Amino acid sequence: MTLSQLTLHNFRNYPELRLNAAPGFMVFSGANGAGKTNILEAVSMLAPGRGLRRAALRDIAYQHGPGDFAVAAQLDDVHLGSGTSVETPERRKTRINEAMVPTNDLAEWLSILWLTPAMDRLFTEGASGRRNFLDRLVTALEPAHAGNCARYEAARRERNRLLADGYQADRDWMDGLDVQLARFGSLVAEARSRVVVALNEGLQQSDGSIFATPHLHLADDQLHTEEQLHQMLRQSRSADRAAGRTTRGPHRTDLKVFHAAKRQPAEKCSTGEQKALLFSIILAHADLIAERRTGRPILLLDEVAAHLDPQRRAALFDKLATRGGQVWLTGTEPDLFVDIPHNALHFEVSDGTVTPR
């Protein structure tokens, strides 16, 4: 999975930008605020979801533009594009080979994984961030997951509306929503469980000499079948009506991560150990995608090199080079990438301009 060209229109601080890309490493260096992360965010918009910043669509558009933005890329002979229009700046539209498609269809063509500085707080903040992280991992491996999550959430929002309104006159509609929640919720829960099991198996075989080895666990209601979930929804209606919302189900799942060697929850580990655990998960997941899909995923690594000592940095670059695929990296100093293979493409970013080095 390798992009050969990336084109931006009114994206963040880029009124227009066209980059030729290649397999291997794409390295962007420059001062803070120059626009390095914006390039990685643009690539992340070629996957379902809200991108690596999870920003509102209006915030992505170029500040001095009319309010629209577009990201386009070439993947072999396939043209991918996603963005907004001036007329509908809050609605994202996606095209594949000029045909309008649901944005979730992007997952059929590309798997994209990323690590950003904001993810350093993943283990210490609320469960919703960890669910989003897990669902991105699942979608990268099983593209249908994005659609199942969207259908589950749509049914849950409608069910919550009925609960808040006191659904007495809409009992049949509530019954229908429970059927939908059970169907799509079970698919979501089962996919999450499959990926966690597969990741744990891969992590057990991974080299723990560079980064700490994690163990993943799903903390939820242990409802993985459609029948179980449907029964639970019916039984909890009284409690849900009192709360005005759906209180149980896959939307309550939490991803728990443990430092395997220390048998310690990730949130109790040091900041460095937490980052190492994240690295291990992403690298193991990239291997899993390469094994089960048609190619390695695109990796977006934002400001990761600065937080590694020279030995681990060189080991990471060597591991990535050995495995292959396309890796997009950012850093403030070019010297951080001296151990990158010589065939890497290096770019200098300054005030919204990108120049080959």
N, C-alpha and C positions, 0 to 999 in steps of 0.2 A: 504494500500500500504506500505509494510514493507520489507526491504531487510534483508535477513538472513546471507548473506556473501558478502563481497566486496574484490575483488582481483585486485591488480595493478601490471603492468609490465612496467618498464622504464617510470614511470609517475613522472614528476618533480624531486624531490629529493628521490624518492623511486624506486630503481632498482627492488625490489620485495616486495610486502606486501599483506598479507591476514588477513582480519579482520572478526571475527564472530560478527554479529549484532543481535539485538533483538528489539521487539516493545518498544516504550517509548523513553527515552532520551539516546542519545549517546554523551558523553561529552569528549572533548579533551582539555587538558590544557598543557601549556608549554610556553617557551620563544618565543619572536618574531623571526621569521625566522626558527623555528624548523620544520615546515611542516604541521601545523594544517589546514590552509586554503587549502592546496593542497589536503587534504582528502575530504573536502567539494567540491572542484572543481571537483574531480574525480567523485563524486556522481552526480554532475550537468551535467557531460558528458553523463549521461544515459537519457538525455532529448534532443530533437531537439535543434539545435542552437550551439553557440560557448562556452557554459558554463558560469559560474558566473564571470569569468575574461574577457570573450570575447577575449581570446588570440589566436594568430596564432598557427596552429597545430605544426609547427616546434618548437615553444617556449615551448610546453608542454612536449616534449620528454626529457628524462633524459640526462643531459649534457654530461655524460661520456659514453653513450650508442651508439648504431649504428644509432639512428635516428627515431626509431619506438616507439610507446607506445600502451598500451591496458588497458582498464578498463572493468572488468567483475563483474557481480552481480547475486545473486540468489534471485528470487522473487517467493515464494512458489515453484512450480515445474517448473518454467520458468527460463531459463538461458539467461541473456542479456549480450551482449558484444559490445564494440565499440572502435575503435582506428585506427592507421595508420600502414603501413608497411614500411620497409626500402626502397623498390622500389618506393613507392608512398607516401612520407611523407606529402604531401600537400592534400591528399585525405582521408577523413574519411570513414571507412567502418564499417558496423553494422551487427551483427548477433543476431537472436532470435532463441533459441533452435538449434543453429548451422546452421540455414538457413540464407543466405545473404538477407537482406531487406534494403529498403531505411531508412536512419537515422530518418526521420520524423515519421516512424512507432513506434518509442519508445514511443511517446505520447499516443498510444493506451494502453500501459501497465502501465505507470507510470505518475503521476503528481508530479512535483517537483517545489517548490517555494523557493526563497532565499532572504536574506537580508545581505548585505555586507557594510563595511565602505565606499566603493567607491560610493554606492548609496545615500550617504548623499548629493551628489551634483545633484541628479536627477532633482530637481525642479529649479535649477539655471543655468543649462547648456542647450545645444541645444535640439530641439524637437526630434531629432533622438533617443536619449537615452530613452525618455519617450515613443516613439513609440515601441521601442524594449521591454521595460518593459510591456507595455500594451499587445503586441503580445504574450509575454510569459504567461501572465495571461489568455489570450483567449485560447491559445493552451492547457494549463493545464486543461481547462474546455471543450473545443471543439477541439479534436486532429486534425481534418481535416484542421484546420486553418493554421497550419504550411505549409502544402502542397499548399494551396491556396496562401499564402504569397510568397512562392518560385516561383510559376508559374507566379504570377503577376510581381515579380521583374525580372524574366527572360525575359518576354515579354517587360517590360519597358526598360531594357538594350538594347535589340535589336531595339526597336523603337528609342531610343536615338542615336544609331549608325546610323540609316537611316537618322534621322534629321540632325546629324552632317555632313553627306555625301551629303545632298541635295537630297532627296529621289525621284526626278522626275521620274527616270526610274523604281522605285520600288513602285509605287502607290498602286498596287494590294496587295503587301506584307504589306504595311502600313495599308491598309484597314483590312487585316487579323489580324494584331497585335492589332489594335484598338478593334476588336471584342474580342480578348483574354483579353486585358486589362479591358474591360468593364465587361466581365464575371467574371473573378477572382477578379477584384477590387471591384465589388459590393458584392461578397461573403465576402471579407476581411472587408469592411466597415460595412456590416450588422452584422457580428459576433462581431466586436468591439462594436457596438452600443448595441447589446443584453447584452453583459457582463457588460458594464458600467451601463446600466439600472438596471440589477440584483444586481450589487455591491452597487449602491446607495440605493436600497431597503433594502438590508441587513444592510448597515451602519446605516440607520435610526433606525433600531431595536437594534443596538449594544449598549453595555455599554460604555458610554463616560467618566466614572469616572477614568479610568486608562490612556487611551490615547485619544488624541483629535479626534473628529469625522470629517472626510473629506467629501467633496462632489466632485464628478468627473464630468467633462464635456469634450466633444470632440469638439475641435476647428478645423473645416475643411471646405470643400466646400459644406457640407450637401448633398453629392451625395451618396445615398444609394441604388439606383436601377440600374440595368444594362442598361436600356434605357437612363436614365439621364446621366450616365457616358459616354456611347457611343456617345451621342449627343455632350457633352462637348468636348470630344477628337477631334471630327471632326471639331468643331467650332474653336478650339484653335490651329489648325495646323500651321497657318501662324505665330502666336506668338511663338509657340514651335520651328518652323524652324529658326526663328530669334535668339532664345535663344540657339538653338542646344540641347535642352533637353525637356522632358515632364514637363511642369510647373505646372500642376494641377492634382489632383487625390488623392487617399488614401495614397500615399507615402508622402503627405504634411500634413497629420493629426497631430495634437498636442493634447496630453492629458493634460488638465488643472485641477488642484486640488486646492480646496479652504478649508480653515479652517471654518467649518460650523458655529460654535458658533460666531466667530469673523467676518464672511463674508469677509475674507481676502485671497488673493491669497497665495498659499503655498510659492512661492518664496519670499514673503515679511514677512514671519513668521521667528521666531528665529530658530537656528539650532536644538534646542531641540524639538520645535514644529514640524519642518519638519520630524524629526525622528519618532515622535509620530504619525504623519499622515501616514507615511509609515507602521509602525507597524499595525495600524488600517486597512489599505488596505489589507495587507497580511493575517491578522487573519480573516477578513471578507471573503476574497477569499477562504481561506482554508475551512471555513464553507460552502461556496457555492459549492465547489467541493465535499465535503462530502455528501451534500444533493443531488447532481445531478449525481455523479459517484459512483463507487462501494466501495470506501473507502476514507479516509482522505489522502491528499497529504503528501509527505515527505517534511519537512521543514529543510532548511539549514540556520542557524543563526550564522553568523561569527562575533565574537567580539561584540555581542549586549549587553551582561550583564554589561560590564564595563561602559556603557554610561547611565545606569539607576540607580536611587537612590534605596536603599535597599527595600523600600516599593513597588515601581513599579516592581522591579525585582522579588520579591516574588509573586506579583499579576500575573505577566506574566507567571511564572512557574506554578502557580496554575491553571491558565486558560488553558495552554497547556496540563497539566496533566489531567484536567477534560475532555477535548475534545478527548484525545487519539491520536493515530497515532505515527509516528516515527519522532523524532526531533533530528537533529545533531547540536551541539553547540560547539563553540571554545571560549577560554579565556586564558589569561596569568596566572591567579591565580586560583587554585582550590577553594579558599574561595568564589569566585563569585557564586559558585553553591551549597552553603550549603542548600538552600531551594529547591533543586531538590529532587524529590521522591527517597527513599532509594533503589528502584529496578533499578535505572539508571545504565548504564554501564559507568565507568570512565576510561579514558586512559591518560597516560602521554606521551607526544611527545617530543623527543629530538634528534636533528640531524638526522632526517629521520628514527628513530626507534619509535615504538609505543608499549607501555607496559601497560597492565591492572593495575589499581591502587587498 
